[in-house]
């Protein structure tokens, strides 16, 4: 399987799974031609790239002839994989053969992309996948190995399949939540650290919720978590002398209520909060009837609203008149 892994890595590195196939296959073919004297896999992949680019199976048949001379595990497996592509092209695909190849190559995303393309929705592979429930979201993994990688935050997103993208976004949430959870358990937790990590998790959760909404998928857990994050960030941002969290926090954050309400607010943080508040107070929101371009005084007079004269301003104007005399 080492050769399969090497092919997988080369494909990912050279954009094999990118949708703009003609562009990616041209570069991938060039790469394999450069190394084809080193190992048979480069010759095989070069022929496959030509097929992907032009759509004729003559180069795939060359691969089958090359592999017929060998009798190792890699050659048998790769030959079956190529034969399925040829059979699909000839419209004589045996689904059992494709299932066998799928079960052998399920750890490799670029091969799985091809297998799904060959299958073309003829057969439902879900019974061959590993089901896993994350809170209230069910996700399917192609293999136990990929599930293990997900649980270790090592899952790699190398295709555009909905389930793969969903797993990637859930993993991103898990990573950011674990960072936040770790720092919330520290005794000397600082305000600035908490705000930074809550903002990161909030952004990740918003992206996950947006992705679910775009694909007509709902999750009460994601929605409730996002709402809780909004409340927490609002409490952290608008504190006065102390941080007051809302009473209706979900269980995900409720256990850290004491840590959050006892955050250490350092001098730099307090200084920045005061500066932000000062800027908010002195910043003009809009100018009333202000002309867009430079104008002469007599024209500008019609647009600019001057403050009313008071006793002090009258006194200053009188002094100016006296000095002129």
N, C-alpha and C positions, 0 to 999 in steps of 0.2 A: 504493500500500500504506500510505500515511500514515494513511488513515482506518481501515484495519484495525487498525493499531497503536494508534490513539487509542481505538477500541472496546475493544481488549484491556486497555489500561491502566484505562479506566473500569470495566470488568467486575471486574477484580481489586480495584480500590479499593472497590467496593461489594458485594463478596461474592458475585459471580455464580456462582462455582464451588463455593460452600458447599453441603453436602448438604441443609441445611434450606431447601429452595428457596422455599417460600411466604413465609418471612420475608425472605430476601435479595431476591427478585423484587419484593416490595412496595416496598422502599427503592430498588431500581434503577429501577423504573418511575417513581417520584416524581422521581428525579434527572433522568431523560431528559425527562420532561414539562416540567421547569423550563427545559430548554435546547433544546427542540425547534424553536424559531424560529431558532436559530443555524445549524443544519446538518441535512441530511436524516438523518444517522446517528442522531440522537437520537430522531426519529420512528420510524425503523426498529426501534431497540432497545427503545423503549417498547412497540411492538406485539408484539415478540418476548417481552418480559417478561410481557405479558398472557397470551400463549399458554402460557408456562412455568407460569404460576400457575393458569390455569383449564382448559387442555388443549384448547381449541377453535381451529380453524385459520383462522377468519374474519379475524383480525388479520394472520396470515401472508399471506393472499391480498391484503390491503390493501398489504402490502409489495411483493408481486410487481407489483401495478398501479402503484405509485409508481415502481418501478425500470424498468418497461417503457418509461417515457418518456425514459429516459436511456441513453447508449451509451458510458459511460466504463469503464475497467478495473475500478474498485471496484464499480460497479453490476452489471456482468456477473457478477463473482465472488460478490458477496453474494446476488444473485438465485439463482444455482445452489445456494448454501448453503441458502437458505430453501426452494427447490424440493425439495431432498433431505429436509428436515424434513416438508414437506407430503406427499411421496410415501411416506415412512415411515408417516405417520399414515393414509394411504389404502391402505397395504399394496401399493404398486406400485413400490417402490424399485428403481432400476437401480444395481447395485453398481459398474459402470464410472463412473457419474456421481459416486458417493461417493468412489471412489478418486481421481478427478480433483480433487475438492474437497480431499480429504485432502492430496494432494501440493502443493496451492497454499497451504494454511493450516497446514502442519505446524510452523511456527515459533511458533504462537500457542496457548497451552495451553487457554484457555477454548473456543476453536473446536474444538480436538482433543477436549476433553471431550464436546462436543455430537456430534462425528463418531463417537466410540466409542459414545455412547448410541444414535445412529441405526443404527449397524452392528449392535449387539446380538449380537455374536459370530457374525455370519453369514460374515464374511470375515476371514482372518488377514492383518493388515497387516505382519507381521514382515519380509516380503521387501522392503518399502519403507523399512525403517528402517536405521540405520547401527549395525553391531555394533562394540563396543569391549570389550576385555578388560582389566580392572583387576586386576593380580596373577592370582588364580585365579577371579575373578568376571566373568561376561559381562553387560554391560548394553547396552541398545538405546536409541539416540537417534532421535527422530523426524526429525532433519535434521542435516546437516553443521554448520549454524550453531549448533545447540544443543550439539553435541559440542565445537565450538570454545569456546563459553562455559564448558563444564565444565572444559576444559583450562586456562582462564584463571581458574578459580574464580569465575565469574560466573553460573553456572546458577541459575535461580530455580525454586523448588518452588511451583507454583500449582494442583496437583490432588492427588488421593488415589490415583492409580494406583501399584501396587507398584513398577514400574520407576522412576517419577519419584521416589518416596520413597527408594528405594535409592540412586539417583544423588545425591540431596541429602545422605544420610548419609555416602556415600563422599567427597563434596566437603568435608564438615565434617572428616572424618578428614584429608584432604589438607591443608587449611588449618592445622590444629593441628600436624600433623607438620612442615610447612614452617617454621612458627614455631620449633618445637623444633630442627629441623635447622640453621636459621640461627643460633640462639644457641649451639648446640654448637660452632660453628666459630669463635666468638670466643675471643681469647686470655685475656681477663679474666673468664671465665665464673664466676658466683657460684652457690653452693649453692642459695640461696633461689630464684633464677631457674629453675634446672634443675628443682627439685622442683615449682614451680608449673606449668611447662609439661608435665612428665611426668604430673602429676595431670590436667591438662586432656585430654591425649591418651588417658590411661587411661579417663576418663569417656566420651569420644567413642567409643573402641573398644568399651567395654562396651555402649553404646547400639546400635552397629552389630551386634555379636554377638547381642544380644537381639532386634533386628529380624529378623535372619536366622533365628534359632531359631524365632521366632513364625511365620515363613513357610516353615518346613521346608526351609531353604536352608543348606548347610554351606560353610564356607570354611576350609581349613587355614591360609591366610595370616592371617586375622583371629584365629583361635584361638591360633596361635603368637605373634602380636604381643601379644595380651592377656596370655598367660602370661609373656612376656618383660617386659612392663611391670610385672606384679606382682612379679617377681623384682628388677627394678631399683629400684622404689619401696621394697621391703623393705630392700634394701641401703642406699639413701639414708637411710632412716628410722632404721635400727639401727646406724649406724656408731659406732665407738669413736674410735680415733685416726685412722683412715683409712677410705676407702670400698672395700670388697672386693666386686666384682661376681662373679656366678656364671660358671663357665667355659662353660656351654652356651647362651650367648646366640645368638639368630638373627642373620642377616646384616644385618637392618635396623638394629640397634643396635651390632653388634660393632665396626664401624669407628670408633665413638666411645668405645670402652673407655678409652683413655688420657685423653681429656678428662674423662670422668666420674670416674675414679679420682684425678685431680689437681684436683678442684674446690677452689676457694678458699672455705674455711669462715670467714666473718666472725664477729666477736665477738658481734653481735646473734643470729646463728643459733646459735652455741654456747650463748649465754645461754638462748635459748628451749628448746633441747634439754635443758639442765640443769633448767630449770623444769618441763618436761613430765615428766622422770624423777622429780623430787622429788614432784610431784603424784601420780604413779602410786604412789609408795612410801607416801605418807601418807594416801591416800584409802581409806576403809573400803569394802570391797566389799559387806558386808551386816552387819546387826545380828542377833545371836542371841537369839531369843525376846523381842524387844522389843515391848511392847504398842502397838497402833495409836493409842489415844487417851490423854488424861491420866488418871492413876490416883492413888489415895492411896498413901502410902509403903508401908504394910503389904501392899497388893496388888501394887505394883510390885516388891517384894522377891522375889516368886515368879518374876518374869520376867527381872529384870536379873541378870546374872552379874557379881559383884564380884571383883576380883583378890584373890588370897590375901595374907594379912598377911606382911610380912617384918620383919626386925629394925628397919629404919629407920622403917617405919610404926608399929610398936609403940612405939618410943621417942617419936615425935611424939604419939601418943595419950596416953601417960603424962604428957607435958608439959602437954597440954590439961587433963587431970584435976587436975594439981597447981595450975594457974592458977585453976581453978574454986574450989578450997579457999581 
